[in-house]
Amino acid sequence: MASQPVRLLREAIDGFTVDAVHGVLGDDAWRALARSETVPGLRATADGSALSTLIRLFQLQAPVPLAAAERAFGAAWPAAQELGLVEADGDEVRALLDVRPYGDESHDWWVVCDLTPGLDGRENPRDPLYVLGISEASSSLAQLTVRPPVGRALDLGTGCGVQALHLAGHAGEVVATDLNPRAVRLARLTSELNGLDLDVREGSLFEPVAGERFDLIATNPPFVVSPPEGDRLVYRETRFDGDDVVRRIVGGASDHLHDGGWCQLLAAWIHRDGVPWDERLASWIEPTGLDAWVVQRERVDLPEYAEMWLADAGLRHAPGHVERYDRWLSWFAEQGIEAMGFGWITLRKAGRDVPQVRIEEYTAPVAQPVGADFLAWADRTDALAAGDLLDRCWRLAPDVVQETVGPVGAEDPAVIRVQRTGGLRPAHQADTIEAGLLSASDGDLTAGQILDALAHLLDRDAAGLRETYTPVVADLVADGFLV
Ligand SMILES: C[S@@+](CC[C@H](N)C(=O)[O-])C[C@H]1O[C@@H](n2cnc3c(N)ncnc32)[C@H](O)[C@@H]1O
């Protein structure tokens, strides 16, 4: 439960929400800040109000007058200093940490993290123990995560506690772990500030939860693959070889999942010379006995990868950039790395003799939040594993649309394309039989009965049609067209 200083702080910053900040900044300054530019924001926060003062301190990282800070924090002014959020230097006050409003459709939260680097073109090389705030990757995992009500959830590598906040919305108990003691401290502060009771523990990977099981594990691990020398930035790199951190989490998940439990990772993996990436991933997954759905969202070439992460570390304009960049590429070559893959790994402990494993590349835009589609995947894999697909009465999923293309004036289209508008938005090119099967699937007839009727109508051999279209029905079920 929250200490007295945290309770006072919570009261003082009540109303410091995402919407309120957006309201004060306005659209232009809000977007400028997203591009790391603070000037429009400074112009919008010149009124000296408590909200403007908090925005200047934390979001814009601008010094504020001591009197304004005392007014903004009120009774919590000593607490804000005691908790290490701000420091006064004569008549000026600066933020030492970020207290960042954050939320989803039904919550307003704050996360406590390190200050965002790189505002106004400043390049600050990051401290090895830097604690990340809300990144694109954090949001991506939050959208990917399945959200059924669960008993116990684990946020592995919690950082500022962002995933744990989301998990607290649908889990009875949330454990959050991190190797970085600073992250543990800040995640605890995040927890208290939001009036939550997250169980935050320090340690590497599954060590702090040895012998414990969960219904849902969500993790955005430090998956950056880089040359091993020098300081590692703990928020993005480990001391494990290459992409071994991902292999270890995949390999360790089963022992920490209840039956029916889920483990979801945002991850990166090496494409090694001569080894298909999906075979590498399959070799990590198969020994676990878990169902898996791996989606490679992006294949990044090595120069782009090195540039991205050197810039992320604030080293783009630092002395030695050319030598450092060259070293990254030499190291990749020595390791036999030819590209990097980035994507999503979802594992489920379905307890099957023959696990359902699906590994694919899918780079097209998806309908967010995509987590609902991953949740539905559990039902689809159960249906596929049960077999007898032609003896079931399927329904066309409500999000399927059809597009036809053909010569102008032609009676029949040359191409029929069906697509789901939800989830991963998969598309299929459908022939007449497939289109007929989809449109007749309203839950009354079995797929086999519909195929028999189509065979009769189109003067085709019914047994042959059943044989040909069994794998097609399986694909349509696997992609969520038939539910
Ligand atoms: C990419 S950040 C993710 C932070 C946050 N969960 C999010 O979604 O934005 C990875 C986190 O893993 C932590 N970490 C690094 N090595 C770890 C390890 N061996 N075991 C557990 N956590 C680790 C880092 O300190 C960092 O907080």
The ligand as an SDF file (V2000), in Angstrom:
LIG
                    3D

 27 29  0  0  0  0  0  0  0  0999 V2000
   12.6290   -3.2090  -23.4110 C   0  0  0  0  0  0  0  0  0  0  0  0
   12.4960   -2.9500  -21.6920 S   0  0  0  0  0  0  0  0  0  0  0  0
   10.7670   -3.2280  -21.4510 C   0  0  0  0  0  0  0  0  0  0  0  0
   10.1750   -2.3900  -20.3560 C   0  0  0  0  0  0  0  0  0  0  0  0
    8.6400   -2.4960  -20.2370 C   0  0  0  0  0  0  0  0  0  0  0  0
    8.2360   -3.8410  -19.8350 N   0  0  0  0  0  0  0  0  0  0  0  0
    7.9440   -2.1150  -21.5220 C   0  0  0  0  0  0  0  0  0  0  0  0
    7.1520   -2.9220  -22.0300 O   0  0  0  0  0  0  0  0  0  0  0  0
    8.1980   -1.0130  -22.0320 O   0  0  0  0  0  0  0  0  0  0  0  0
   13.2520   -4.4460  -21.0630 C   0  0  0  0  0  0  0  0  0  0  0  0
   13.3010   -4.5140  -19.5590 C   0  0  0  0  0  0  0  0  0  0  0  0
   13.9360   -5.7620  -19.1980 O   0  0  0  0  0  0  0  0  0  0  0  0
   14.8280   -5.5390  -18.1220 C   0  0  0  0  0  0  0  0  0  0  0  0
   15.8810   -6.5960  -18.1500 N   0  0  0  0  0  0  0  0  0  0  0  0
   17.0910   -6.5760  -18.7370 C   0  0  0  0  0  0  0  0  0  0  0  0
   17.7190   -7.7630  -18.5720 N   0  0  0  0  0  0  0  0  0  0  0  0
   16.8860   -8.5400  -17.8450 C   0  0  0  0  0  0  0  0  0  0  0  0
   16.9590   -9.8460  -17.3400 C   0  0  0  0  0  0  0  0  0  0  0  0
   18.0300  -10.6180  -17.5630 N   0  0  0  0  0  0  0  0  0  0  0  0
   15.9230  -10.3190  -16.6220 N   0  0  0  0  0  0  0  0  0  0  0  0
   14.8260   -9.5370  -16.3760 C   0  0  0  0  0  0  0  0  0  0  0  0
   14.7020   -8.2900  -16.8430 N   0  0  0  0  0  0  0  0  0  0  0  0
   15.7060   -7.7920  -17.5650 C   0  0  0  0  0  0  0  0  0  0  0  0
   15.3600   -4.1580  -18.3520 C   0  0  0  0  0  0  0  0  0  0  0  0
   15.8820   -3.6070  -17.1730 O   0  0  0  0  0  0  0  0  0  0  0  0
   14.1290   -3.4360  -18.9020 C   0  0  0  0  0  0  0  0  0  0  0  0
   13.3970   -2.8610  -17.8650 O   0  0  0  0  0  0  0  0  0  0  0  0
  1  2  1  0
  2  3  1  0
  2 10  1  0
  3  4  1  0
  4  5  1  0
  5  6  1  0
  5  7  1  0
  7  8  2  0
  7  9  1  0
 10 11  1  0
 11 12  1  0
 11 26  1  0
 12 13  1  0
 13 14  1  0
 13 24  1  0
 14 15  1  0
 14 23  1  0
 15 16  2  0
 16 17  1  0
 17 18  1  0
 17 23  2  0
 18 19  1  0
 18 20  2  0
 20 21  1  0
 21 22  2  0
 22 23  1  0
 24 25  1  0
 24 26  1  0
 26 27  1  0
M  CHG  2   2   1   9  -1
M  END
$$$$
